[in-house]
Structure formats: structure tokens, C-alpha cells
Amino acid sequence: MNQSSGKRPKLVLFPTRMMAPTPGTGVDDFQIYASYRGSTASGFFGTLKVVRKTDGRLLFPFDGADNIGPFATKAAAVAAALERGDQVVEADLARPEL
């Protein structure tokens, strides 16, 4: 389920209409946006957004979510963010947050 693009994520949160909470049925019902921030001096931190496409719910980040990192390389930070995204998707499939 590793999906990543070089573009900044555009979140569709349906501000004008209310969507009924709809759980995802498979990994294709989720979008993972992984990137990094930081520098070689401070270390690289993974950044992550996970969106459930069925209802537009932002699953990650959430209040109190810990940082992903620091890592020595950009690739390691992005890989860790993708791994965390996969964990969030699997957890939501097992017990949907409605």
C-alpha cells in the first residue's frame, strides 16, 4: 500500500456536505501521503497524512501523534512514514474509527 507522490497533499474534507462515516473495505480505500522535513544538521523527520477516501476522514496526523524520526537520511524518514501509514491503514481496517 505504499503510495507517495511529490506533490503536496490535497485533502478533500467535504466542508459543504455531511458525509456519513463509512469504513474502508480494503487498502485501496485509503490514501497515504509521505514526505520528510528537516536537514542533515537536525536530522530528517517523516511527515505523514492518511486519508480514508470513502468519507474523506483524516486519520493521521491526530492530536498527540508523535514525531516520526529523527533519521540520518531522507529515504529512511520517508520509508518510516510509509511504514507508519501502512500501520494506520491496517489498524483502521481492523477497527474503523467512525
C-alpha positions in Angstrom: 0.0 0.0 0.0 3.0 2.3 -0.3 1.7 5.3 -2.2 3.6 8.5 -2.4 3.8 11.5 -4.7 6.0 14.5 -5.0 3.0 16.9 -4.8 1.7 18.5 -1.6 -1.4 16.5 -0.5 -4.8 18.0 -1.3 -7.3 16.9 1.3 -11.0 16.7 0.4 -12.9 17.2 3.6 -16.3 17.9 2.3 -16.9 21.2 4.0 -20.3 21.8 2.5 -22.0 18.5 2.9 -22.1 16.0 5.7 -20.7 12.6 4.9 -21.8 9.6 6.9 -18.8 7.8 8.4 -18.0 4.9 6.1 -15.3 2.4 7.0 -12.9 1.3 4.3 -13.1 -2.2 3.0 -9.6 -2.6 1.6 -6.3 -0.8 1.3 -7.5 0.9 -1.9 -9.9 2.9 0.2 -7.0 4.9 1.8 -4.5 7.4 0.5 -1.1 7.7 2.1 1.0 10.9 1.6 4.5 10.5 3.0 7.4 13.0 2.8 10.1 14.4 5.1 11.3 17.6 6.7 14.5 18.7 8.4 18.2 18.9 7.5 21.4 17.0 7.9 22.2 19.1 11.0 18.9 18.5 12.8 18.0 15.1 11.3 15.2 14.2 8.9 11.7 13.6 10.2 9.0 11.8 8.3 5.7 13.6 7.6 2.5 11.7 7.0 -1.1 12.1 6.1 -3.5 9.2 5.9 -7.0 9.9 4.4 -9.9 7.4 4.2 -11.3 8.0 0.7 -14.7 6.6 1.4 -15.7 9.6 3.7 -12.7 11.9 3.5 -11.7 11.4 7.1 -8.1 12.4 8.1 -6.8 9.5 10.1 -3.2 10.8 10.6 -1.9 13.1 11.9 -4.0 13.4 15.0 -3.7 15.4 18.2 -0.9 13.8 20.3 0.7 11.9 17.4 4.5 11.5 18.0 7.1 12.6 15.5 8.5 10.1 13.0 12.2 10.3 13.5 14.9 11.7 13.5 16.7 9.7 10.8 20.1 10.2 9.2 18.8 10.2 5.6 15.7 11.5 3.7 15.0 8.0 2.4 14.9 6.5 5.9 12.5 9.2 7.0 10.1 8.6 4.1 10.3 4.8 4.5 9.4 5.1 8.2 6.5 7.4 7.3 5.2 4.9 4.8 5.5 2.1 7.3 3.6 4.1 9.9 0.9 4.9 7.2 0.5 1.2 6.5 0.1 0.5 10.2 -2.6 3.2 10.4 -4.5 1.7 7.5 -4.3 -1.8 8.9 -5.5 -0.6 12.3 -8.4 1.3 10.7 -9.4 -1.8 8.7 -9.3 -3.9 11.8 -11.2 -1.4 14.0 -12.7 1.5 11.9 -12.7 4.9 13.6 -16.2 6.2 12.9 
